[in-house]
Amino acid sequence: MEDSVPEPASVLIDGPWQHRDVSANGTRLHVAEQGRGPLVLLLHGYPQFWWSWRHQLVALADAGYRVVAPDLRGYGASDKPPRGYDAFTLADDVAGLIRALGERDAAVVGHDWGGLLGWTLAARHPAAVRRLAVLAMAHPLRLRHEIAADPRGQGAASRHLFGYQLPWRPERMLVADDAAHVATLLRTWGGPGYPDAEAERRYRSAMRIPGVAHSALEYHRWVFRSLFRPDGVRFTAALRHSSRIDTLQIHGALDRAQLPTTAQGSGRYVSGTYTWRLYDDVGHFPHEEAPAAVNAELLRWLDA
């Protein structure tokens, strides 16, 4: 690993896609874009950035879709403002991005935190979501329930969430030793053989971009602290209504961050068509661990 501090431009990785900046909801978001056709928006999770969707960018674009993978607020080459890491603002970022791309709606695919934003977007801006696919993320209300109801299961799996509530110390831990903690998370949460050397190097480097570690942790701090504040009550009320949007949920049987038993209960919050797919021998990163299977599943879902 390199000792120098990476620049935001280090995530502008070459490929068949194009890089550009888009202003949405008062924030500048970097996006990687490929293909033409109906819009598919790919929302990454923690501790990653847009590049986690490299396999899907190519496969979905080749199948006739316009595919856009942004760096979420606070990540990669996007803006890193001091505030705005609550689910409401982040979902508004995504809705604004869809409009800024010149589209009325999009098929939204979210992984991990990107999946939580997908659930939130479907509740807050349903007209902007044509279809929803969620990878490795339970419905937020289901996740909250299981953390409390199963402290030795999902509660233990979510223990990082509680550790991240401390001020500043988690930031230092994330970037220490060339972001070695990122590698630990990837290996702990992923399935056998994940990550490869390139993925580990890129995710460790991206976490060391100034401002990213703090921004990434602010997501976790809001979701916990809001439980005791009025904005958390509003969030619960918004997510309680059943979603009429057709939803595909993909999960790895070996996911140790979001237990499959937790995620599978998310279907109760969907009144539209709901499809559940569980992949054996796959952990928390199915779109990278089993890209061919995930691409095929996404294309079936998109073409339905």
N, C-alpha and C positions, 0 to 999 in steps of 0.2 A: 504494500500500500504506500501511497505517496504521503510525504509529510506536509506539503504545501496545501493551503486551504483551497478547495475547489471553487470555481466560479459558477454562477448560474448557467452560463453558456456551455458548461461541461455536459449538460443533459441534452443538448441539441445533437443527438446521435444521428449519423447519416443512415439513410435507408431509402426505400422507394416512396416514403412519405415526404410531405412538405411541412416545414415548421413556420409558424407565424404567431403573432400576438393578437388577441381579441379582447376588446373592452366589454365587460359585462358586469352589471350591478355595481358600477363604480370601481371595478378592479380589473387590472390587466392580467389576463390568463394566457399562458403559453399553451398552444395546441400542436399536436402532430396530426396531419390530415392526409387521407389517401382515398382515391376512388370517387365515383360519381353515382348518384342514385338517391334513394331514400336515406335519410340521416340516421346513423347509429352512433350513439354517444357512449364512450367507454370511460368509466370513472374508477380510478385506481384506489388502492387501499394503503394501509400502513404496514411496514415502513418503506414504501416504494415510491414510484412516480410513473409518469405516462408510459415509460418503456416496458412496463410489465405486460402491456397489451400488444407487443410487437408481432406475435403470431396471429392475433385476431385482426389487426390492422390489414395485414396482407391478405388473409383468407377471405375476410368479409368484403374487402374492396374488390378482389378478383371475382367475387360472386355477384357484383353489381350494386354495391352499397357505397354511400359516402360515409366514411368512418373517421371519427374525430376522437382523439384521446387527449384530454387536457391534463396539465398539471393542476391539481386542485389548489385553491388559495393556500399560500404558505409553503408550497412544495416546488421543487425543481426551478424552472425559469419563470414561474408566475410571481405576482406581487406577494409580499409578506407583511401585510399591515399589522399593526399591534392588536387589532380587534377584528371581530367578525367570524369567530370559529365556533359559533353556535349552529345547530342544525338548520335553523330558519334561514340565516344569512347564507350559509353554504348552499342550501337548496335554491335560494333566490339567485345565487351565482350561476347555477346550472341552468335554471329557467332563462336567465338573461343571456347566457351563452347560446342557447338554442335560438333565441330571437336574433342575436347578433350574427349568427351564421346564416340568417335569412330564411329560417324555417319556422313553421308554426308548431311542430312537434317533432319528437324523435323516439326511436326505440332506445331505451336506456338500459345499459348493462353496467352493473356496479359490483365491485369486489370489496369485501371487508368494509372499511369506512365508506367507500364509494357505494356499497350496497345499502348502508344505512341512509345515505343521501338519496338513493333510489327510492327506498321506502318512503322517505320524507317528501320527496318531490311528488310521488304519486298521490300523497295525501294533501299536499299544499298547492300543487299546480297540476291537477289531473289532466287538464286539457293539453298540457305540454308533453305528456307521456303516452306515446302510441302503444307501446308494449314495455314490459319491465322484466329484466332478467337479473337475478341476484345470486352472486357467488360467495359462499363462505360468510354469510351474515344472516343471522336470524332477524325476524321482525323485531324492532327495538323494544316493544312492549313484552314480547315473548322472552327476549334476552334478559330484560330487567326482572321479570318474574322468576326465571330459572336461577339467576344469580342468588336471589333471596331464598328460593325454595330448595335449592340443591347446593348448599355451600361447599360440600366436598367434591361436587362435580363441576358445574359451570362456574360456581363461585371460585373454586380453586383455579380453574382455567382462566379466569378473568383477574387474577391477583395483580397482574401488571397495572391494571386500571387504577387500583388503590395506591400502588407505589408511585404512580405518576402525579398524584395530587400534591406532593411536596414541592416547594418552590426551589427552582434553580438546580438542585442536586440531580434530578432526572436528566436535565439538559446536559450537564457535564458527563453523566454516565453514558448517554447516547453517543456522544462524539469522542469519548476517551479511547485511546489506543486505536486510532483510525476507525472509530465506530464499530469496534468489535462486538458490542451488544446487539447491533443490527444483525450480524452474522449468527449470533446465538438465537435470536428470535426466528430467523428464517429456518434454521436447522431444527429448532424445537417444534415449530408449528408445521413445517413442511413434511412431506412424505419421504420415503427412502430415496437417497440420491439428490435431494434438493437442498440447497441451490448448487448449480454448477459454479465454476470459478468466475466466469464472466458476470453472472447475475450477482454473486456476492460482492464482487469488486464494484460494480456499478451502484448497487444500493447502499453500500457503505460510503462510497464517495458522495452520493447525492445527499445523504443525511448530514454530511459535514459542510454543505453549502451554508454560509452564514444565514441564520434566521430559521432554517428548516426545522431543526430539532425543537426549538421553542414552539413554533407554529404547530408542528405535529402533536406535541404534547397538549397544546391548548384544546384540540379536539377532545381528547380524553378528559381533560379537566372540566370542560363544559358539561359533558354528558353525565358526569358524576355530580358536580356541584348543583346542576339545575334541578336535581331531585328535591332540593330543599328550598327552591325559589319559585316565584310565580311563572317564570318562563318554562320551567319544567312542567308545571301544571298545564300550561297552554300546549306544550309539546305532546303530553299524554292525551289531551282532548283531541288534538288534530289527528293523532295516529290511531285513535280508538275506532274511528269510522272504518267500516270494511271497504277495501279497495275493489273497484269494479274493473280494474285494468288487468288484462290477461298477464299472468305472471309465471315465469319459469324460475325455479330455484335449483341451483346446482351446488352440491356439497361433496366434500371428500370424507370417506369413512374414517380416515385417520386424522382428521382435523382436531388438534389439541387446543386450539384457541376458541373455536366455536363448536361445541360438541354437536354431533349429528342429531342427538336426541333433543337438543335445544332448538336447532334450526327447523327440524321437521314439524314442529308445532306451529310454524308460521302460517300455514295454510288457513288457519281459522280466521285470519285477518283479510282474506281475499275472497270476495264474492264473485269475481270474474273467473275465467278458466285458470286453474292452478295446476302446474306440472312440477313434480318433485323428481330429481335425479340424484342418486347417491352413487359415487364412484369408489370402487374398492381400490386399495393400495394408493390412495391419493390423500394428501393432507390439506393444508389451508390455502394452497395456491393452485387450484385445479387448472386455471387457464394457462399456467406455465408448466405444471407437472404433467398434464395430459392434454396438450394443445389440440391434437388432431380430434380427439373425442369431443372436447368442448366446442371446437369450431363446427363440427358436424351437428352437434346439438343446437347451437345457436342458429345455424343456417336453417335447420328444420323449423325452429321456432319463428324465425324471421319470415320464412316463406309461407307459414301456415295461413 
